[in-house]
Amino acid sequence: MIVLQAVRRLNSTYHQRCIVRMIIRELRSLFLKRKQRGYSIPYVLKSFVFIFLYDCVRFIPTPIGEFARYLVLKLFCKKIESIWIRAGTAFFFPENISIGKRVSINDNVFINGYGGVEIGDDSGIAYGSALISEDHEFSDPDTPIRDQPKIPGKIVIKNNVWIASHVTILKNVTIGEGSVIAAGSVVTRSIPPYCVAGGNPARVIRKRKRGSQAESPAFSEVQEDVGSK
């Protein structure tokens, strides 16, 4: 019995040392990566403060959650003029993210501001969509991809744009004013104003008619068109 207890203590001590070594190794790797990418220590500390504060309010339900998330984002975002940030939405590099007036960002949207993200007034981003303004360099097969540089590319969403659910928008893309992106699309290139686009990769399906012209078809019809082509 005494021998078993001693063995358990040794195993416990060994595992504790392994965990400590792993944590030190990961922290060292993180520090070196930040240094390689030119992040200053104050910037890294500020990033950790944002992550901690925002994660504290990220899943608070409506309506209190909207105000709590807005207050945290107001401290760190480049610009934010709307409170309609629903639960589960994630932000990376908020200092490069601008959000206009009367913008609604729904549950579980992911916005990566590494290369810059601008969202114009009266735009809406539906459930589960992602805006990714960076890419990973992977040209050197002898270096782990995680250790290679990031490639920034700005995303601009103009005024009065509707991004439907589970859309992915990649770097160097501008969505023109008044355009609609169909659910599930992957947008790899810019979309002109007042267009309906969809697919993977997304392409223009039709123009949105304005003024005295006939009404555009219902969005369900657009989704049927996307699925049939």
Beta strands, then each sheet from edge to edge (+ up, - down):
strand 1: 79-81
strand 2: 84-85
strand 3: 90-92
strand 4: 97-101
strand 5: 104-105
strand 6: 110-112
strand 7: 117-119
strand 8: 124-125
strand 9: 130-132
strand 10: 134-136
strand 11: 150-152
strand 12: 155-157
strand 13: 162-163
strand 14: 168-169
strand 15: 173-175
strand 16: 180-181
strand 17: 186-187
strand 18: 195-198
strand 19: 203-207
sheet 1: 1+ 4+ 7+ 12+ 15+
sheet 2: 2+ 5+ 8+ 13+ 16+ 18+ 19-
sheet 3: 3+ 6+ 9+ 14+ 17+
sheet 4: 10+ 11-
end
